[in-house]
Amino acid sequence: MDDKEKEMGVLESSSDQLVINSLHSQHPLMGVYSNVFMRLGGEDWILEWARENPSKYLNQLVKMVPNLQPTQGLVGDVNIRISNDLPRSGLDE
């Protein structure tokens, strides 16, 4: 195993550890699922499955990505006028 492979192993195990910690902190049942995930092979297992099932993997990935709506709004210049002549209110405190 060369240095690059060793480095990748460290990164993979830290990625796996982030998944485990995140799932354990969400709910005890999610902690059980994270343990099973690791026993199945962790990130390497998902990679193998994704290579064998690319369309299923991409379908799952799309479902996990937050639903992002395109930004819509008015287009044009915004003019802001600050007037020191207005009386102070509770919002100025």
N, C-alpha and C positions, 0 to 999 in steps of 0.2 A: 504494500500500500504506500503510495507516494504522499508527499506533504499535502498536495491538493485534495486527495481523497480523504486524508485525515481531517483536514480543515472542513470539508463538506460534511463529514460525520458529526463534527462538533456543532456545525450550524443546524443540521437536521435534528439533532437531539435537543438543541435549544428551541427550535421551532416546535417540536413535539411537546416540549415542556410548557411552552406558552399555551398550547391548545389544552393541555391537561389542567393547568392552573386556571385558565378561563372557565372551562367547563365545571371544574370542582367548585368554583366560587359562585356559579349560577344556581345550582341546585344539587342536592345529594345524588339524585338519579342521573344527572348529567355527569357527575363524577364517575359513576359506574360505567356509563357509556365511554368516557375517556379511557378508563382502564381497559375496556374491551378493545377500543381503538388501538391502544398500544400493543396489546397481546396479539392482535391481527397483523401488526407490522408497522403501525403508525403511518407516517408520510410515505414511506416506501411502498406500503401496501396499497394506499390510494393511488400512487403513481402507476403501479402495475395494473390496477383495475381500470384506471383512466386510459391506459394504452390499449387495453382489451375492449373497452367500451367508450370510445371517445364521444359519441353522440349523447349517451347517458350522462357522462361526466359534464359535458357542456350544458346540458339541460339542468343539472343540479346546480352548477355554478351560476347560471342565469337566475335561478330561483333564489339564491342566497344574496345576490347583489341588491342593495336597496333600490326601491323604485324611484328613479330620478326623473323629475319632470323638467322639460326645457324651461328655461327662464323666459317669461313673457312680461311685457310691460310697455309703458309708453316710451317712445323714442323722441329725443329732442333735448333742448337746453333746459337746465334747471336754474332759476333765478332765486336767490335768497337775499332778502332785505332785512337787516337788523336795525331795529329802531330803539334808541335809548330813551325815547319820549314816552314809552309805555310804562304804566305803573308796575312795580314789582308785585309778584304773587307768590303763593306757596311753592310753586314749581321752581322758583329762583333760589330757594334755600338750599 
